Amino acid sequence: MAIISCAHDDAGRARVTHAPDRGAATSPPASAPPASTLAATTLEEALSQLALPEQGPRDEGPGEQATSLQRELQAAREQLARQQAALEKSEQARLRAQHELQQLVYVVSHDLPAPLRGIIGFLQLLQRRYEQELDPNARDWIGRSIANAEQLRTLLNELLAYSRIGSSTQPFEDVPLNDLFAACVQHLAPRIQVTGAHVTRDELPIVWGDRQQLQQLLQHLLDNSLKFVRARPPRIHVGAERRDGDWIISVQDNGLGIEPKHQPRIFDVFSRLHRTQDYPGTGIGLAVCRRVVDRHGGELWVESQAGQGSIFRFTLRERTPEPP
Amino acid sequence: MTNALLGSRPAEILMVEDNEYDVLLTREVFKETKLRINLHHVETGEECMAFLRKQGCYAHAPTPDLILLDLNLPVMDGREVLAELSADDALRQLLVVLLVSNPQDQDLLQKHKLRHCPTITKPVDFPQLLRVIKTIHGCWLTVVMFPGEMPHAGAS
């Protein structure tokens, strides 16, 4: 406002000098203030100046235009504020949910194992010290209690391992899948030997990822193929092919296969298609696999028919070159 | 320590653990090993430091031959106890075994670069204790064992 009146004064004084008979006070501003003075104000201030009715009758046209512009600006600003508030609210909700999840994981990981350890510990003590004084029923029941508590501990540990995949802070690195394959085969050697399985591979690429998690992924898939065996000897092949810049890694077996109607839920946590007595396990393996692949920005799927073996495929990337 | 090496006194072990059942079970496990062990117990990191510095009610506490230190303690946790021990010339030489209870603790160890510390996953059992002690102090076991009384668990 001050700047504009100043400009006005300047113009008036100029007129006083050159045409004293007309009078500076009665003369309306000859034109809009100079651009240079406007530039010093904010857009908002300028718009409010233009819209002032006392600027004179000649300003009415542009003034109305400015008023509508100002209204639009105001509306836009209000909308922005509303959206910002909504965004902040949903961000707060997200942070709260994340915090609650972390708390839950903390409780599960820290507070649940301790009493469970107590239960197992004292039952084992009872078993060791007093087994001879108990009748066969009591011995059996203690044994079953321990087995159940240990099953619970296994489930808890696996749930924890699953939850930790997302929160890992391990940086990605170049991971040669050939090495990973060798490590998995070494780890599974006793099972491979017992089942007489033929485990083979293509030349596998070097991919970009979390080595430990990728080993978990490959190991779970190989482990599955060694578990759900149909034909003897079991044949398992790990392959790799290039598609659209990604690597598609496949783990193919000649095992039991999975009926298409069961396929959607095999990647769910603790989802199992068989009784534990028939095929031991908790049903966490494929859920871990999916989570690992998710974290690496890839996809995991299965192609299978009952009785015709399975092919699990997942996509991984190579290291993206640093921008120059 | 000299006396302990000659086997003329029991080993003094300090367990820093806030879960009383873990302590009770550890006590029972030690009983079964037939080793001569005096198991002392404190519940917090602060009590641990007072015990080691023989302050207050711990004025007559023995210097432990081994400390079993729980990583998850209220207020002053195992990590902080370790830091304070290593900053203290008089306490730096003490043998410490960390007690961990779950994989999260392993993450914590890795995060705080404590992986070089010997650890036992709870519950404390004799095979784990034996394994750990062998790695930190080859002859420590001769300290506490009666001649000819090799505990059964030691074979595994």
Interface residues (C-beta under 8 A of the other chain):
Chain A: Y106 S109 H110 P113 A114 P115 R117 G118 I120 G121 F122 L125 R128 N157 L160 A161 R164 T169
Chain B: N19 Y21 D22 L25 E28 E32 N72 S101 N102 P103 Q104 D107 K111 K122 P123
